[in-house]
Amino acid sequence: MNKQILLYPIVTEKSMNRKEEGMYQFIVVKNSTKLEIKDAVEKMFNVKVAWVNVLRTHGKKRMHRASIGMTPSKKKAVVCLMPGFKIDVITNV
């Protein structure tokens, strides 16, 4: 399993507030499964994962002057850690 599952963390005000509850959000590869996401988080951050929820966001139509385009579709993962574990998400905002 050499492919990278986690693309980048979601750094918003809401996701930073959920960090105190032990929940972290990531953008992941579209064809990844919950088990692959769990294994990737555990290996990358050396933590124990309690559960993983995933959701897909479909691209939206956007119009820029005369051309119509689509924003890309994404897959998000909400990862909840076992009590006592923590991830230090580096924010460059």
DSSP file (Angstrom, degrees, kcal/mol; ACC not computed):
  #  RESIDUE AA STRUCTURE BP1 BP2  ACC     N-H-->O    O-->H-N    N-H-->O    O-->H-N    TCO  KAPPA ALPHA  PHI   PSI    X-CA   Y-CA   Z-CA
    1    1 A M              0   0    0      0, 0.0     0, 0.0     0, 0.0     0, 0.0   0.000 360.0 360.0 360.0  82.1    0.0    0.0    0.0
    2    2 A N        +     0   0    0      2,-0.1     2,-0.1     0, 0.0     0, 0.0   0.460 360.0 105.9 -98.0  -3.4    2.3    2.8   -1.3
    3    3 A K  S    S-     0   0    0      1,-0.1     2,-0.5     2,-0.0     0, 0.0  -0.479  74.6-115.6 -80.5 151.5   -0.4    5.2   -2.3
    4    4 A Q        -     0   0    0      1,-0.2    -1,-0.1    -2,-0.1    -2,-0.1  -0.748  30.2-179.9 -87.4 125.4   -1.0    8.4   -0.3
    5    5 A I        +     0   0    0     -2,-0.5    24,-1.8    31,-0.1     2,-0.5   0.896  64.6  63.5 -90.5 -49.7   -4.5    8.4    1.2
    6    6 A L  E     +A   28   0A   0     22,-0.2    22,-0.2     1,-0.2    -1,-0.1  -0.683  55.4 178.2 -83.7 122.1   -4.6   11.7    3.1
    7    7 A L  E     -     0   0A   0     20,-2.6    21,-0.2    -2,-0.5    -1,-0.2   0.930  61.6 -35.4 -87.9 -54.6   -4.2   14.7    0.8
    8    8 A Y  E     -A   27   0A   0     19,-1.3    19,-3.1     0, 0.0    -1,-0.3  -0.972  60.5-100.1-164.2 156.5   -4.5   17.6    3.3
    9    9 A P  E     -A   26   0A   0      0, 0.0     2,-0.7     0, 0.0    17,-0.3  -0.474  34.2-118.2 -79.2 153.6   -6.3   18.6    6.5
   10   10 A I        -     0   0    0     15,-2.3     2,-0.7    -2,-0.1    15,-0.4  -0.836  28.8-167.4 -91.2 119.2   -9.3   20.9    6.4
   11   11 A V        +     0   0    0     -2,-0.7     2,-0.3     4,-0.1     3,-0.0  -0.831  30.9 130.8-114.8  92.5   -8.4   24.0    8.4
   12   12 A T     >  -     0   0    0     -2,-0.7     4,-2.1     1,-0.1     5,-0.2  -0.816  69.5-101.9-130.0 172.4  -11.6   26.0    9.1
   13   13 A E  H  > S+     0   0    0     -2,-0.3     4,-1.6     1,-0.2     5,-0.1   0.916 121.9  48.6 -62.9 -42.3  -13.0   27.6   12.2
   14   14 A K  H  > S+     0   0    0      1,-0.2     4,-1.7     2,-0.2    -1,-0.2   0.912 111.6  48.3 -65.6 -43.0  -15.5   24.7   12.6
   15   15 A S  H  > S+     0   0    0      1,-0.2     4,-0.7     2,-0.2    -1,-0.2   0.845 109.8  52.9 -69.3 -31.2  -12.9   22.0   12.2
   16   16 A M  H  < S+     0   0    0     -4,-2.1     4,-0.4     1,-0.2    -1,-0.2   0.834 107.5  51.8 -72.0 -31.1  -10.6   23.6   14.7
   17   17 A N  H >< S+     0   0    0     -4,-1.6     3,-0.8     1,-0.2     4,-0.3   0.852 107.1  52.9 -69.8 -34.2  -13.4   23.8   17.3
   18   18 A R  H ><>S+     0   0    0     -4,-1.7     5,-2.1     1,-0.2     3,-1.0   0.661  90.8  78.3 -74.4 -15.4  -14.0   20.0   16.8
   19   19 A K  G ><5S+     0   0    0     -4,-0.7     3,-1.3     1,-0.3    -1,-0.2   0.837  85.7  60.0 -61.8 -32.7  -10.4   19.4   17.4
   20   20 A E  G < 5S+     0   0    0     -3,-0.8    -1,-0.3    -4,-0.4    -2,-0.2   0.771 103.0  52.1 -66.7 -25.3  -11.0   19.8   21.1
   21   21 A E  G < 5S-     0   0    0     -3,-1.0    -1,-0.3    -4,-0.3    -2,-0.2   0.464 124.7-104.1 -87.0  -2.7  -13.5   16.8   20.9
   22   22 A G  T < 5S+     0   0    0     -3,-1.3    59,-2.6    -4,-0.3     2,-0.4   0.664  80.0 130.6  88.3  18.1  -10.8   14.7   19.2
   23   23 A M  E   < - B   0  80A   0     -5,-2.1     2,-0.3    57,-0.2    -1,-0.3  -0.901  31.7-178.0-109.4 133.9  -12.3   15.0   15.7
   24   24 A Y  E     - B   0  79A   0     55,-2.8    55,-3.4    -2,-0.4     2,-0.4  -0.957  14.0-144.6-129.9 146.9  -10.2   15.9   12.7
   25   25 A Q  E     + B   0  78A   0    -15,-0.4   -15,-2.3    -2,-0.3     2,-0.3  -0.922  19.3 175.5-117.8 138.7  -11.2   16.4    9.1
   26   26 A F  E     -AB   9  77A   0     51,-2.3    51,-2.7    -2,-0.4     2,-0.5  -0.966  32.6-125.3-136.0 151.2   -9.1   15.6    6.0
   27   27 A I  E     -AB   8  76A   0    -19,-3.1   -20,-2.6    -2,-0.3   -19,-1.3  -0.882  43.0-174.1 -90.2 129.2   -9.5   15.6    2.2
   28   28 A V  E     -AB   6  75A   0     47,-2.7    47,-0.6    -2,-0.5   -22,-0.2  -0.718  32.9 -75.0-123.2 170.0   -8.8   12.1    1.1
   29   29 A V    >   -     0   0    0    -24,-1.8     3,-1.7    -2,-0.2    -1,-0.1  -0.406  46.1-122.2 -64.1 140.7   -8.4   10.2   -2.2
   30   30 A K  T 3  S+     0   0    0      1,-0.3    -1,-0.1    43,-0.1    46,-0.0   0.803 106.6  45.0 -61.0 -34.0  -11.7    9.6   -3.8
   31   31 A N  T 3  S+     0   0    0     44,-0.0    -1,-0.3     2,-0.0     2,-0.2   0.193  86.6 118.7 -99.0  18.8  -11.5    5.8   -4.0
   32   32 A S    <   -     0   0    0     -3,-1.7     2,-0.2   -27,-0.1    -4,-0.1  -0.523  53.8-138.2 -83.9 153.1  -10.2    5.2   -0.5
   33   33 A T     >  -     0   0    0     -2,-0.2     4,-2.2     1,-0.1     5,-0.2  -0.557  25.8-104.8-103.7 170.1  -12.1    3.2    2.1
   34   34 A K  H  > S+     0   0    0      1,-0.2     4,-2.6     2,-0.2     5,-0.2   0.890 120.9  51.4 -61.7 -40.2  -12.7    3.8    5.8
   35   35 A L  H  > S+     0   0    0      2,-0.2     4,-2.5     1,-0.2    -1,-0.2   0.896 109.7  49.2 -66.0 -39.8  -10.2    1.1    6.8
   36   36 A E  H  > S+     0   0    0      2,-0.2     4,-2.2     1,-0.2    -1,-0.2   0.897 112.3  48.7 -65.4 -39.4   -7.5    2.6    4.5
   37   37 A I  H  X S+     0   0    0     -4,-2.2     4,-2.4     2,-0.2     5,-0.2   0.923 111.5  49.9 -65.3 -44.1   -8.1    6.1    6.0
   38   38 A K  H  X S+     0   0    0     -4,-2.6     4,-2.4     1,-0.2    -2,-0.2   0.933 112.6  46.5 -60.1 -47.6   -8.0    4.7    9.5
   39   39 A D  H  X S+     0   0    0     -4,-2.5     4,-2.3     1,-0.2     5,-0.2   0.891 111.9  51.7 -62.7 -40.1   -4.7    2.9    8.8
   40   40 A A  H  X S+     0   0    0     -4,-2.2     4,-2.5     2,-0.2     5,-0.2   0.912 111.9  45.4 -64.9 -42.7   -3.2    6.0    7.1
   41   41 A V  H  X S+     0   0    0     -4,-2.4     4,-2.3     2,-0.2     6,-0.3   0.917 113.3  50.2 -67.1 -43.1   -4.0    8.3   10.1
   42   42 A E  H  X>S+     0   0    0     -4,-2.4     4,-1.1    -5,-0.2     5,-0.5   0.899 116.4  41.0 -63.3 -40.7   -2.7    5.8   12.6
   43   43 A K  H  <5S+     0   0    0     -4,-2.3    -2,-0.2    -5,-0.2    -1,-0.2   0.894 117.5  46.7 -74.6 -39.6    0.6    5.3   10.8
   44   44 A M  H  <5S+     0   0    0     -4,-2.5    -2,-0.2    -5,-0.2    -3,-0.2   0.901 128.0  23.1 -72.0 -40.9    1.1    8.9    9.9
   45   45 A F  H  <5S-     0   0    0     -4,-2.3    -1,-0.2    -5,-0.2    -2,-0.2   0.438  98.1-124.6-108.4  -1.3    0.3   10.5   13.3
   46   46 A N  T  <5 +     0   0    0     -4,-1.1     2,-0.2    -5,-0.3    -3,-0.2   0.946  67.5 124.4  56.4  54.4    1.0    7.5   15.6
   47   47 A V      < -     0   0    0     -5,-0.5     2,-0.5    -6,-0.3    -1,-0.2  -0.800  63.6-109.9-131.8 172.1   -2.5    7.6   17.2
   48   48 A K        -     0   0    0     -2,-0.2    34,-2.3    34,-0.2     2,-0.4  -0.940  28.8-145.5-108.6 131.2   -5.4    5.3   17.7
   49   49 A V  E     -C   81   0A   0     -2,-0.5    32,-0.3    32,-0.2     3,-0.1  -0.814  12.9-169.8-100.1 132.5   -8.6    6.0   15.7
   50   50 A A  E     -     0   0A   0     30,-2.9     2,-0.3    -2,-0.4    31,-0.2   0.923  69.0 -20.6 -83.0 -51.1  -12.1    5.3   17.2
   51   51 A W  E     -C   80   0A   0     29,-1.3    29,-2.6     2,-0.0     2,-0.4  -0.982  52.8-142.9-156.1 163.1  -14.1    5.7   14.0
   52   52 A V  E     -C   79   0A   0     -2,-0.3     2,-0.4    27,-0.2    27,-0.2  -0.999   9.4-169.2-133.2 130.7  -14.1    7.3   10.6
   53   53 A N  E     -C   78   0A   0     25,-2.6    25,-3.3    -2,-0.4     2,-0.3  -0.950  10.7-164.5-114.2 141.9  -17.0    8.9    8.7
   54   54 A V  E     +C   77   0A   0     -2,-0.4     2,-0.3    23,-0.2    23,-0.2  -0.930   8.8 178.6-125.1 151.2  -16.7    9.8    5.0
   55   55 A L  E     -C   76   0A   0     21,-2.2    21,-3.2    -2,-0.3     2,-0.4  -0.993  19.3-136.6-148.6 149.7  -18.7   12.1    2.8
   56   56 A R  E     -C   75   0A   0     -2,-0.3     2,-0.5    19,-0.2    19,-0.2  -0.878   8.6-157.3-107.8 136.6  -18.5   13.1   -0.8
   57   57 A T  E     -C   74   0A   0     17,-2.6    17,-2.3    -2,-0.4     2,-0.2  -0.965  17.0-141.7-111.1 124.2  -19.0   16.7   -2.1
   58   58 A H        -     0   0    0     -2,-0.5    13,-0.1    15,-0.2    15,-0.1  -0.531  27.2 -97.0 -84.1 150.7  -20.0   16.9   -5.7
   59   59 A G        -     0   0    0     -2,-0.2     2,-0.3     1,-0.1    14,-0.1  -0.288  37.1-139.3 -65.5 150.0  -18.7   19.7   -7.9
   60   60 A K        -     0   0    0     12,-0.1    11,-2.4    -3,-0.1     2,-0.3  -0.796  19.8-104.4-111.0 153.6  -20.8   22.7   -8.4
   61   61 A K  E     -D   70   0B   0     -2,-0.3     2,-0.4     9,-0.2     9,-0.2  -0.605  39.3-174.0 -75.4 132.8  -21.4   24.7  -11.6
   62   62 A R  E     -D   69   0B   0      7,-2.9     7,-3.4    -2,-0.3     2,-0.5  -0.981  12.2-151.1-128.5 141.7  -19.5   28.0  -11.6
   63   63 A M  E     -D   68   0B   0     -2,-0.4     2,-0.5     5,-0.2     5,-0.2  -0.958  11.2-177.8-117.6 125.1  -19.7   30.7  -14.2
   64   64 A H  E >   -D   67   0B   0      3,-2.5     3,-1.9    -2,-0.5     2,-0.4  -0.938  65.8 -56.8-122.8 106.1  -16.8   33.0  -15.0
   65   65 A R  T 3  S-     0   0    0     -2,-0.5     0, 0.0     1,-0.3     0, 0.0  -0.470 121.3 -16.5  57.5-113.0  -17.7   35.6  -17.6
   66   66 A A  T 3  S+     0   0    0     -2,-0.4     2,-0.3    -3,-0.1    -1,-0.3   0.584 120.9  84.6 -98.0 -10.6  -18.9   33.6  -20.6
   67   67 A S  E <   -D   64   0B   0     -3,-1.9    -3,-2.5     0, 0.0     2,-0.5  -0.723  61.7-152.5 -98.3 143.8  -17.5   30.2  -19.7
   68   68 A I  E     +D   63   0B   0     -2,-0.3     2,-0.2    -5,-0.2    -5,-0.2  -0.941  25.0 163.4-111.8 132.0  -19.3   27.7  -17.5
   69   69 A G  E     -D   62   0B   0     -7,-3.4    -7,-2.9    -2,-0.5     2,-0.4  -0.746  30.5-115.3-136.4-176.2  -17.2   25.3  -15.5
   70   70 A M  E     -D   61   0B   0     -9,-0.2    -9,-0.2    -2,-0.2   -11,-0.1  -0.964  18.6-129.1-126.3 141.6  -17.3   22.9  -12.6
   71   71 A T        -     0   0    0    -11,-2.4     2,-0.0    -2,-0.4   -12,-0.0  -0.589  46.7 -92.2 -79.3 154.2  -15.5   22.9   -9.3
   72   72 A P        -     0   0    0      0, 0.0     2,-0.2     0, 0.0   -12,-0.1  -0.331  34.5-117.1 -71.2 149.7  -13.8   19.5   -8.5
   73   73 A S        -     0   0    0    -14,-0.1     2,-0.3   -15,-0.1   -15,-0.2  -0.567  36.6-169.1 -78.0 148.7  -15.6   16.8   -6.5
   74   74 A K  E     - C   0  57A   0    -17,-2.3   -17,-2.6    -2,-0.2     2,-0.4  -0.904  20.8-137.8-136.4 163.4  -13.9   15.9   -3.2
   75   75 A K  E     -BC  28  56A   0    -47,-0.6   -47,-2.7    -2,-0.3     2,-0.3  -0.995  21.5-162.2-124.5 124.8  -14.1   13.2   -0.5
   76   76 A K  E     -BC  27  55A   0    -21,-3.2   -21,-2.2    -2,-0.4     2,-0.4  -0.784   2.4-158.5-106.2 148.8  -13.9   14.3    3.1
   77   77 A A  E     -BC  26  54A   0    -51,-2.7   -51,-2.3    -2,-0.3     2,-0.6  -0.996   5.0-157.8-127.7 130.2  -13.1   12.1    6.1
   78   78 A V  E     -BC  25  53A   0    -25,-3.3   -25,-2.6    -2,-0.4     2,-0.5  -0.942  17.4-165.9-104.6 118.6  -14.0   12.9    9.7
   79   79 A V  E     -BC  24  52A   0    -55,-3.4   -55,-2.8    -2,-0.6     2,-0.5  -0.915   6.7-161.3-112.0 125.9  -11.7   11.0   12.0
   80   80 A C  E     -BC  23  51A   0    -29,-2.6   -30,-2.9    -2,-0.5   -29,-1.3  -0.922  13.8-147.2-107.5 129.9  -12.4   10.6   15.7
   81   81 A L  E     - C   0  49A   0    -59,-2.6   -32,-0.2    -2,-0.5     3,-0.1  -0.565  22.7 -99.5 -94.3 157.5   -9.5    9.6   18.0
   82   82 A M    >   -     0   0    0    -34,-2.3     3,-1.7    -2,-0.2   -34,-0.2  -0.370  58.3 -80.5 -65.3 152.4   -9.5    7.5   21.1
   83   83 A P  T 3  S+     0   0    0      0, 0.0    -1,-0.1     0, 0.0     3,-0.1  -0.308 117.8  30.3 -58.6 137.4   -9.5    9.5   24.3
   84   84 A G  T 3  S+     0   0    0      1,-0.4     2,-0.3    -3,-0.1    -2,-0.1   0.260  96.3 105.6  98.5 -11.5   -6.0   10.7   25.3
   85   85 A F    <   -     0   0    0     -3,-1.7    -1,-0.4   -37,-0.1     2,-0.3  -0.735  44.0-179.9-103.5 153.2   -4.7   11.0   21.7
   86   86 A K        -     0   0    0     -2,-0.3     2,-0.4   -41,-0.1   -66,-0.0  -0.996  19.0-146.5-152.1 146.0   -4.1   14.2   19.8
   87   87 A I        -     0   0    0     -2,-0.3     2,-1.0   -68,-0.1   -65,-0.1  -0.966  13.7-142.7-115.9 131.8   -2.9   15.4   16.4
   88   88 A D        -     0   0    0     -2,-0.4     2,-0.5   -43,-0.1    -2,-0.0  -0.804  20.4-161.7 -92.9  98.6   -0.9   18.6   16.0
   89   89 A V        -     0   0    0     -2,-1.0     2,-0.5     1,-0.0    -2,-0.0  -0.708  13.3-136.2 -83.5 123.4   -2.2   20.0   12.7
   90   90 A I        -     0   0    0     -2,-0.5     2,-0.5     2,-0.0    -1,-0.0  -0.688  19.4-157.9 -82.6 125.4    0.1   22.5   11.3
   91   91 A T        -     0   0    0     -2,-0.5    -1,-0.0     1,-0.1    -2,-0.0  -0.913  19.7-179.5-110.1 127.3   -1.8   25.5   10.0
   92   92 A N              0   0    0     -2,-0.5    -1,-0.1     1,-0.1    -2,-0.0  -0.399 360.0 360.0-114.4  51.9   -0.3   27.9    7.4
   93   93 A V              0   0    0      0, 0.0    -1,-0.1     0, 0.0    -2,-0.0   0.428 360.0 360.0 -96.6 360.0   -3.2   30.2    7.2
